[in-house]
Amino acid sequence: MAPSPLRTITRRHARSISLPSRSHPFLPQFDEQLSRVKVSEAAASTLSSMSNRLVDLNNLYDCTDDVLQLPHVQQAISQECQDKCADEMLDGYLRLLDACSTSRDIFSQTKESIRELLSALRRNDRDQLSGYLTSRRNSKRIIQKALKDLRSIRNRQSAIASQKDDETVAIFSMLKEVESISLNMFYSFLSHLNGTKSGWSLVSKLMNQEKKSSATEFEKVDAIILQKLSNLDDMEQLEDVQNQLGNILTSIQTVEEELECLFRRLIKSRVFLLNILNH
């Protein structure tokens, strides 16, 4: 595994400052947690896995703040970061707060749609079932805009990274990497919620068992509702469908709670960094 960017700072200051060396336990802890988040990032996204991935991400920010508490790291930030660099660090947290808030709102809206869908299935209300599909189309437009915004942010990040000169401190690279991983996770979550376009092609795809096994929970739900509205089956397994929707609601609730924890963590981390820069 590649060494943490923080080790560059430690080596740079080792001779002039008599402070913790690169063997400080916070540094390997950060490396270990960063590696764990990257492994989870590469795994397939499911609702049940999202909360665990968010827990890992929250732990990564804990480790990041631990590293920022090291005196020689704080000195590097306050002395070597130019104004533009400092502003970019703080702006990075604002971007993450916006992305986290947007993701939280979309999950909340999705939860309400699923609740309404459950109610419609219990009453066999075809109008409300049709309304769910309309809500899904509207939700997808919102999600697609959020995904577009995240892609734009990631593209800007690449441009900034390519323009860095040799004087940019390693702490900046660390925070940018953590930001990038966070944005990628939000993108993965929203892509999962978005699924594919609802329509007859989706129903046909899900008739194939191999395709069905790789579809997201929301693709499966969309196909089931389309089937019911078109009388393609008699929905004898309605109870199973309702149980599945109940599980989806529980998973979304857990993800919402972890997103709220992450949102509070990001605020705390930004305030902490701001205090270092203004010290």
N, C-alpha and C positions, 0 to 999 in steps of 0.2 A: 504494500500500500504506500502511495506517495506521502511524504511527510507533510504535516500541517503547515500552512503558510506562517503560522505563529512561530515556528522554529527559526524562521529567517530573522524575525525581530529579536528573538532571544540571543541568537549568535551575534547579531549586530551590536547589542548592548552589553554583552557579557563582560567585556573588559573594562568598560567605563562605569558600570553600575554594579554594585555588590548586592544583587537581588536574586530571586529564585532562578535557578538554572533551567535548561531545557528539560531536565528530568522532573520538573514540577508535575505533580499528579494531575493537575487540571488539563495539561496538554494531551497526554495519552487518552484521557477521558473524552476530550473533545474529538480526537481522531476516531476513537471507537464508536462514539455516537454518530458521527458524520458517516462512517462506513455503514452503520446499521440503517440509517435513513436512506442511503443510496441503494442498499439491497432491497429495501421495501419499495423504493421508487420503481425498481425494475420489475417488480412482481405485478401480476394482473390485478386490476382494481375491481373490488367488489364492495358493496355497501358494508358488509361485515368486516372487511379489512381496513376500511377508511378510518375508523376510530382508532385502531391500533397504530396506523401510520401517523395520525395526528398526535397520539401520545409520544411516539418517537420524536416527532418534530418539536413538540413542546420541550422534551428532554434535551434536544439539541440546543434550543435557545437557553436553557438553564446552563448548559456547559459553556455556551458562548459568553454568557454574562459572567460566569466564573473566570473565564480567561480574561475578560475585560477588567476584572478586579485586580489583576496582577499589577503591581506598581510600575514595572518596567514597560508593560503594555500601555498603561494609562499615560506614561511619559511619552511613549512613542506617538500616541494619538495627539496629545496636546502640543507637542513640539514639532512633529514632522508632518502632520497633516495640514496641507494648505486649506484655505477657506473653501475652495471648490470641492476638494476631497471631502471635507467635513460636511458640506451641504449635501453632497451625494449620499453619504452614509445616512444622514437623517431623512433625506427624501426616500431612500430605500425602504425605511420603516413605514413611511406614509403610503407608499405603493402597496406594501404588504397588508397594511390595515385596510386599504380600499378593497383589495382582492379578497381578504378574509371576510369583510363585511358583506360584499356582494355574494360570496359563496354561501354565507350563513343565511342571507335573505332568500336566495334561490332554494336552498334546502327547506326553509320554512314554508315557502309557497308550495313546494312539491308535497310536503307533508299534508298541507290543507287539501290539496287536490286528491291525494290518496284517501283521505278521510271522507271526502265527498263521494268518491268512487265507491268506497265500501258501503256507504249509505244507499247509493243508487242500486248496487247489486242486491242488497238485502230487500229492497222494495221492488226490484225488477223494473226500475224506472228508465225506460229507453231514452227519454229526452235528456235525463241527467247523465246517462252514459255517453250520449252524443256530446253533451256539454263538457265532459271530461276530455274527450279528444280535441275539442276546440281549445280548452285550457292548455292542453299539452302543446298544441301548435304555438300558442302565444308564449308559453314558457320556453319553448325551443328558440324562439326569436330572441328572447332576453338572454338565454344561455349563449347563443351564437354570438351576440354582441359582446358579452363578457369574454368569450374565448378570443374574439378578435382583438379586444383591448389587451388581453394577456399576451397574445402573440406580438403585438406592437411593443409592449414593454420589454419582452425578451429580446426583440430585435435591437431595441435601443441599448440594452445591456451589452450586447455583443459589440456594438459600435464603441461604447465607452471603454470596454476592456481592451480593444485593439489599439486605442489611442493612449493607453497608459505609458508613462515613461519609467525609466529605471528608478526614479526617486519615489515612486508611489510605495507607501509602506505596506508591509505584508498584512497588517490588520485589515486594511481596506479589501484586499483580495479574499480574506476569510469571510468578511461580512457579505461581500458580493456573492460568494459561493453559497452561503446559507440562504441568501435572498433568492438566488436562482433555483435552488432546490425547493424552496417554499412555493414559488410561483409555478414550478412544474407540477407540484402536488395539487395545487388549486386547479390547474389546467386539466389534470387527469381526472379529478373528481367531477368537474363540470362536464367534461367529455362523456363520462359515464352516465350522468343524468340525461345528457342530450340524446344518446343512443343514435339511431338512424331515423330517417324520415318515415313517419307512419304512412301506411298505404298497403295496397294489395301485394306489392313486392315483398313487404315485411311478412305478411301472412304466409306467402309461399315459401319464404326462406325458413320460417320457423316450422314448417311442415317437415323439413329435413331434420332428422334427429341430431345429426352432427352439427348442423348450424345452430340448432336450438340450444345445445349445450354451451355454446360460446356467446350467446346473446346476453345482454344485460337484463337485470330484473325489470327495467322499464320497457325494454323492447318486448319482452314476453307479455307484460301487462297490456301494452298497446295492441298486440296481436290478438290477445284473448278478447278484448272489448270489441275489436273489429269483427271477430268471429261471431260473437254474440249478437251484435247488431245486424249481421247478415244471415243469421240463422244457420251458420255452417256447422254447428253442433248444438246439442240440447243442454249444454252446460251441466251435465250430471255431476261434475266434480266442482260445483260451485263452492262447497264448503272448503275444499282444498285451496281454491283461488282466494277465498276470504282469509284463510289462515296465512297464505303467502303474503297478502297485502298487510296483514297484521304484523308479520315479521319485518316487512319493509318499513312500516311506521316505527317500530321499535329501533331498527337500525338507524333510521334518519334522526330520531330523537337523540341517540347516542352521539352521532356525528355532530349534530347541532351543539350539544353540550361541550364537546371537545373543541369545536370551532370557537365557542365563547371563551373557553379557557385560553386558547391560542390568541384570541383578540386581546384579552387582558394582558397576557404575557408580552405581546408586541408593544403595547402601550408602555408597560413597565420598562422594557428593554430600551425603548427610544428615550424615555425620560432619563434612564441611567446613562446612556451615551451622551445625551445633551449635557448632563451634569459634568461629565468628564471633560467635554469640549469647552465648557464655560468655567472650569475650575481655575 
